[in-house]
Amino acid sequence: MPGHDLTRFYVLLPLLAVFAVLEPAGANAVLTALGILAALHQLK
């Protein structure tokens, strides 16, 4: 269910924001990975 995945994603956003403040380089890598996964998901 796409909606369920989106809900989980929005729950993780605040955690990602905190992570971005604490570890900018790590958060950047995570966002890049998420972007790649999202792009691959769109291609299917």
PyMOL Python script that loads the backbone (N, CA, C, O; Angstrom):
from pymol import cmd

cmd.read_pdbstr("""\
ATOM      1  N   MET A   1       0.835  -1.205   0.000  1.00  0.00           N
ATOM      2  CA  MET A   1       0.000   0.000   0.000  1.00  0.00           C
ATOM      3  C   MET A   1       0.868   1.253   0.000  1.00  0.00           C
ATOM      4  O   MET A   1       1.587   1.491   0.970  1.00  0.00           O
ATOM      5  N   PRO A   2       0.824   2.052  -1.046  1.00  0.00           N
ATOM      6  CA  PRO A   2       1.644   3.269  -1.116  1.00  0.00           C
ATOM      7  C   PRO A   2       1.353   4.230   0.031  1.00  0.00           C
ATOM      8  O   PRO A   2       2.270   4.847   0.572  1.00  0.00           O
ATOM      9  N   GLY A   3       0.086   4.359   0.402  1.00  0.00           N
ATOM     10  CA  GLY A   3      -0.285   5.281   1.475  1.00  0.00           C
ATOM     11  C   GLY A   3       0.403   4.930   2.780  1.00  0.00           C
ATOM     12  O   GLY A   3       0.829   5.813   3.525  1.00  0.00           O
ATOM     13  N   HIS A   4       0.509   3.630   3.056  1.00  0.00           N
ATOM     14  CA  HIS A   4       1.147   3.193   4.293  1.00  0.00           C
ATOM     15  C   HIS A   4       2.624   3.575   4.292  1.00  0.00           C
ATOM     16  O   HIS A   4       3.160   4.011   5.311  1.00  0.00           O
ATOM     17  N   ASP A   5       3.281   3.407   3.137  1.00  0.00           N
ATOM     18  CA  ASP A   5       4.690   3.775   3.023  1.00  0.00           C
ATOM     19  C   ASP A   5       4.876   5.267   3.248  1.00  0.00           C
ATOM     20  O   ASP A   5       5.831   5.688   3.901  1.00  0.00           O
ATOM     21  N   LEU A   6       3.959   6.067   2.706  1.00  0.00           N
ATOM     22  CA  LEU A   6       4.052   7.513   2.877  1.00  0.00           C
ATOM     23  C   LEU A   6       3.897   7.897   4.338  1.00  0.00           C
ATOM     24  O   LEU A   6       4.603   8.777   4.831  1.00  0.00           O
ATOM     25  N   THR A   7       2.974   7.240   5.034  1.00  0.00           N
ATOM     26  CA  THR A   7       2.779   7.536   6.452  1.00  0.00           C
ATOM     27  C   THR A   7       4.060   7.251   7.216  1.00  0.00           C
ATOM     28  O   THR A   7       4.482   8.051   8.051  1.00  0.00           O
ATOM     29  N   ARG A   8       4.673   6.124   6.936  1.00  0.00           N
ATOM     30  CA  ARG A   8       5.924   5.760   7.602  1.00  0.00           C
ATOM     31  C   ARG A   8       7.002   6.800   7.287  1.00  0.00           C
ATOM     32  O   ARG A   8       7.777   7.182   8.164  1.00  0.00           O
ATOM     33  N   PHE A   9       7.045   7.250   6.043  1.00  0.00           N
ATOM     34  CA  PHE A   9       8.030   8.244   5.626  1.00  0.00           C
ATOM     35  C   PHE A   9       7.860   9.543   6.402  1.00  0.00           C
ATOM     36  O   PHE A   9       8.841  10.130   6.857  1.00  0.00           O
ATOM     37  N   TYR A  10       6.601   9.998   6.557  1.00  0.00           N
ATOM     38  CA  TYR A  10       6.351  11.252   7.261  1.00  0.00           C
ATOM     39  C   TYR A  10       6.662  11.131   8.744  1.00  0.00           C
ATOM     40  O   TYR A  10       7.037  12.118   9.376  1.00  0.00           O
ATOM     41  N   VAL A  11       6.512   9.939   9.312  1.00  0.00           N
ATOM     42  CA  VAL A  11       6.883   9.719  10.712  1.00  0.00           C
ATOM     43  C   VAL A  11       8.397   9.841  10.868  1.00  0.00           C
ATOM     44  O   VAL A  11       8.884  10.315  11.895  1.00  0.00           O
ATOM     45  N   LEU A  12       9.142   9.410   9.843  1.00  0.00           N
ATOM     46  CA  LEU A  12      10.601   9.448   9.907  1.00  0.00           C
ATOM     47  C   LEU A  12      11.185  10.836   9.652  1.00  0.00           C
ATOM     48  O   LEU A  12      12.339  11.088   9.998  1.00  0.00           O
ATOM     49  N   LEU A  13      10.409  11.737   9.053  1.00  0.00           N
ATOM     50  CA  LEU A  13      10.933  13.061   8.716  1.00  0.00           C
ATOM     51  C   LEU A  13      11.503  13.826   9.911  1.00  0.00           C
ATOM     52  O   LEU A  13      12.605  14.362   9.801  1.00  0.00           O
ATOM     53  N   PRO A  14      10.800  13.901  11.054  1.00  0.00           N
ATOM     54  CA  PRO A  14      11.385  14.623  12.197  1.00  0.00           C
ATOM     55  C   PRO A  14      12.700  14.002  12.659  1.00  0.00           C
ATOM     56  O   PRO A  14      13.632  14.718  13.024  1.00  0.00           O
ATOM     57  N   LEU A  15      12.776  12.667  12.644  1.00  0.00           N
ATOM     58  CA  LEU A  15      14.014  11.994  13.033  1.00  0.00           C
ATOM     59  C   LEU A  15      15.133  12.356  12.065  1.00  0.00           C
ATOM     60  O   LEU A  15      16.275  12.567  12.474  1.00  0.00           O
ATOM     61  N   LEU A  16      14.798  12.427  10.783  1.00  0.00           N
ATOM     62  CA  LEU A  16      15.788  12.778   9.771  1.00  0.00           C
ATOM     63  C   LEU A  16      16.255  14.220   9.957  1.00  0.00           C
ATOM     64  O   LEU A  16      17.427  14.532   9.748  1.00  0.00           O
ATOM     65  N   ALA A  17      15.328  15.098  10.352  1.00  0.00           N
ATOM     66  CA  ALA A  17      15.684  16.495  10.596  1.00  0.00           C
ATOM     67  C   ALA A  17      16.673  16.599  11.749  1.00  0.00           C
ATOM     68  O   ALA A  17      17.653  17.340  11.665  1.00  0.00           O
ATOM     69  N   VAL A  18      16.419  15.857  12.827  1.00  0.00           N
ATOM     70  CA  VAL A  18      17.342  15.853  13.969  1.00  0.00           C
ATOM     71  C   VAL A  18      18.691  15.298  13.535  1.00  0.00           C
ATOM     72  O   VAL A  18      19.734  15.851  13.883  1.00  0.00           O
ATOM     73  N   PHE A  19      18.673  14.211  12.778  1.00  0.00           N
ATOM     74  CA  PHE A  19      19.894  13.582  12.279  1.00  0.00           C
ATOM     75  C   PHE A  19      20.681  14.557  11.408  1.00  0.00           C
ATOM     76  O   PHE A  19      21.911  14.592  11.459  1.00  0.00           O
ATOM     77  N   ALA A  20      19.958  15.356  10.601  1.00  0.00           N
ATOM     78  CA  ALA A  20      20.608  16.316   9.710  1.00  0.00           C
ATOM     79  C   ALA A  20      21.359  17.374  10.508  1.00  0.00           C
ATOM     80  O   ALA A  20      22.430  17.822  10.099  1.00  0.00           O
ATOM     81  N   VAL A  21      20.796  17.774  11.649  1.00  0.00           N
ATOM     82  CA  VAL A  21      21.460  18.767  12.498  1.00  0.00           C
ATOM     83  C   VAL A  21      22.700  18.160  13.146  1.00  0.00           C
ATOM     84  O   VAL A  21      23.748  18.803  13.219  1.00  0.00           O
ATOM     85  N   LEU A  22      22.578  16.924  13.615  1.00  0.00           N
ATOM     86  CA  LEU A  22      23.679  16.272  14.324  1.00  0.00           C
ATOM     87  C   LEU A  22      24.778  15.805  13.376  1.00  0.00           C
ATOM     88  O   LEU A  22      25.963  15.888  13.701  1.00  0.00           O
ATOM     89  N   GLU A  23      24.381  15.315  12.204  1.00  0.00           N
ATOM     90  CA  GLU A  23      25.341  14.702  11.273  1.00  0.00           C
ATOM     91  C   GLU A  23      24.976  15.048   9.833  1.00  0.00           C
ATOM     92  O   GLU A  23      24.390  14.232   9.122  1.00  0.00           O
ATOM     93  N   PRO A  24      25.329  16.273   9.402  1.00  0.00           N
ATOM     94  CA  PRO A  24      24.920  16.744   8.063  1.00  0.00           C
ATOM     95  C   PRO A  24      25.374  15.822   6.923  1.00  0.00           C
ATOM     96  O   PRO A  24      24.605  15.550   6.002  1.00  0.00           O
ATOM     97  N   ALA A  25      26.618  15.345   6.985  1.00  0.00           N
ATOM     98  CA  ALA A  25      27.131  14.502   5.902  1.00  0.00           C
ATOM     99  C   ALA A  25      26.359  13.184   5.833  1.00  0.00           C
ATOM    100  O   ALA A  25      26.025  12.705   4.750  1.00  0.00           O
ATOM    101  N   GLY A  26      26.083  12.607   6.997  1.00  0.00           N
ATOM    102  CA  GLY A  26      25.336  11.350   7.034  1.00  0.00           C
ATOM    103  C   GLY A  26      23.925  11.534   6.515  1.00  0.00           C
ATOM    104  O   GLY A  26      23.418  10.697   5.767  1.00  0.00           O
ATOM    105  N   ALA A  27      23.282  12.637   6.912  1.00  0.00           N
ATOM    106  CA  ALA A  27      21.917  12.913   6.466  1.00  0.00           C
ATOM    107  C   ALA A  27      21.895  13.117   4.953  1.00  0.00           C
ATOM    108  O   ALA A  27      20.962  12.689   4.273  1.00  0.00           O
ATOM    109  N   ASN A  28      22.930  13.772   4.435  1.00  0.00           N
ATOM    110  CA  ASN A  28      23.017  13.997   2.993  1.00  0.00           C
ATOM    111  C   ASN A  28      23.093  12.659   2.259  1.00  0.00           C
ATOM    112  O   ASN A  28      22.456  12.475   1.222  1.00  0.00           O
ATOM    113  N   ALA A  29      23.874  11.730   2.803  1.00  0.00           N
ATOM    114  CA  ALA A  29      23.996  10.406   2.191  1.00  0.00           C
ATOM    115  C   ALA A  29      22.659   9.673   2.230  1.00  0.00           C
ATOM    116  O   ALA A  29      22.275   9.013   1.264  1.00  0.00           O
ATOM    117  N   VAL A  30      21.948   9.795   3.361  1.00  0.00           N
ATOM    118  CA  VAL A  30      20.644   9.138   3.501  1.00  0.00           C
ATOM    119  C   VAL A  30      19.656   9.717   2.495  1.00  0.00           C
ATOM    120  O   VAL A  30      18.915   8.977   1.848  1.00  0.00           O
ATOM    121  N   LEU A  31      19.646  11.059   2.365  1.00  0.00           N
ATOM    122  CA  LEU A  31      18.725  11.709   1.431  1.00  0.00           C
ATOM    123  C   LEU A  31      19.042  11.309  -0.007  1.00  0.00           C
ATOM    124  O   LEU A  31      18.137  11.106  -0.816  1.00  0.00           O
ATOM    125  N   THR A  32      20.334  11.197  -0.317  1.00  0.00           N
ATOM    126  CA  THR A  32      20.729  10.769  -1.658  1.00  0.00           C
ATOM    127  C   THR A  32      20.226   9.351  -1.933  1.00  0.00           C
ATOM    128  O   THR A  32      19.696   9.068  -3.007  1.00  0.00           O
ATOM    129  N   ALA A  33      20.398   8.466  -0.949  1.00  0.00           N
ATOM    130  CA  ALA A  33      19.932   7.086  -1.098  1.00  0.00           C
ATOM    131  C   ALA A  33      18.417   7.051  -1.273  1.00  0.00           C
ATOM    132  O   ALA A  33      17.904   6.307  -2.109  1.00  0.00           O
ATOM    133  N   LEU A  34      17.699   7.857  -0.483  1.00  0.00           N
ATOM    134  CA  LEU A  34      16.237   7.911  -0.594  1.00  0.00           C
ATOM    135  C   LEU A  34      15.827   8.417  -1.973  1.00  0.00           C
ATOM    136  O   LEU A  34      14.871   7.920  -2.567  1.00  0.00           O
ATOM    137  N   GLY A  35      16.560   9.411  -2.478  1.00  0.00           N
ATOM    138  CA  GLY A  35      16.261   9.955  -3.799  1.00  0.00           C
ATOM    139  C   GLY A  35      16.441   8.906  -4.888  1.00  0.00           C
ATOM    140  O   GLY A  35      15.633   8.811  -5.812  1.00  0.00           O
ATOM    141  N   ILE A  36      17.509   8.118  -4.770  1.00  0.00           N
ATOM    142  CA  ILE A  36      17.765   7.056  -5.743  1.00  0.00           C
ATOM    143  C   ILE A  36      16.667   5.996  -5.669  1.00  0.00           C
ATOM    144  O   ILE A  36      16.172   5.532  -6.696  1.00  0.00           O
ATOM    145  N   LEU A  37      16.288   5.615  -4.437  1.00  0.00           N
ATOM    146  CA  LEU A  37      15.225   4.617  -4.264  1.00  0.00           C
ATOM    147  C   LEU A  37      13.912   5.124  -4.836  1.00  0.00           C
ATOM    148  O   LEU A  37      13.180   4.376  -5.484  1.00  0.00           O
ATOM    149  N   ALA A  38      13.613   6.401  -4.595  1.00  0.00           N
ATOM    150  CA  ALA A  38      12.372   6.990  -5.105  1.00  0.00           C
ATOM    151  C   ALA A  38      12.378   6.992  -6.635  1.00  0.00           C
ATOM    152  O   ALA A  38      11.363   6.700  -7.267  1.00  0.00           O
ATOM    153  N   ALA A  39      13.532   7.324  -7.224  1.00  0.00           N
ATOM    154  CA  ALA A  39      13.643   7.355  -8.679  1.00  0.00           C
ATOM    155  C   ALA A  39      13.446   5.952  -9.259  1.00  0.00           C
ATOM    156  O   ALA A  39      12.749   5.778 -10.259  1.00  0.00           O
ATOM    157  N   LEU A  40      14.063   4.960  -8.626  1.00  0.00           N
ATOM    158  CA  LEU A  40      13.906   3.584  -9.096  1.00  0.00           C
ATOM    159  C   LEU A  40      12.455   3.137  -8.972  1.00  0.00           C
ATOM    160  O   LEU A  40      11.938   2.439  -9.844  1.00  0.00           O
ATOM    161  N   HIS A  41      11.803   3.542  -7.889  1.00  0.00           N
ATOM    162  CA  HIS A  41      10.404   3.169  -7.669  1.00  0.00           C
ATOM    163  C   HIS A  41       9.513   3.784  -8.748  1.00  0.00           C
ATOM    164  O   HIS A  41       8.559   3.153  -9.203  1.00  0.00           O
ATOM    165  N   GLN A  42       9.824   5.012  -9.155  1.00  0.00           N
ATOM    166  CA  GLN A  42       9.042   5.684 -10.194  1.00  0.00           C
ATOM    167  C   GLN A  42       9.209   4.988 -11.547  1.00  0.00           C
ATOM    168  O   GLN A  42       8.280   4.968 -12.355  1.00  0.00           O
ATOM    169  N   LEU A  43      10.388   4.421 -11.793  1.00  0.00           N
ATOM    170  CA  LEU A  43      10.664   3.795 -13.079  1.00  0.00           C
ATOM    171  C   LEU A  43       9.909   2.484 -13.264  1.00  0.00           C
ATOM    172  O   LEU A  43       9.635   2.088 -14.397  1.00  0.00           O
ATOM    173  N   LYS A  44       9.569   1.806 -12.175  1.00  0.00           N
ATOM    174  CA  LYS A  44       8.897   0.507 -12.270  1.00  0.00           C
ATOM    175  C   LYS A  44       7.535   0.622 -12.920  1.00  0.00           C
ATOM    176  O   LYS A  44       6.839  -0.382 -13.075  1.00  0.00           O
TER     177      LYS A  44
END
""", "prot")
cmd.dss("prot")
cmd.show_as("cartoon", "prot")
cmd.util.cbc("prot")
cmd.orient("prot")
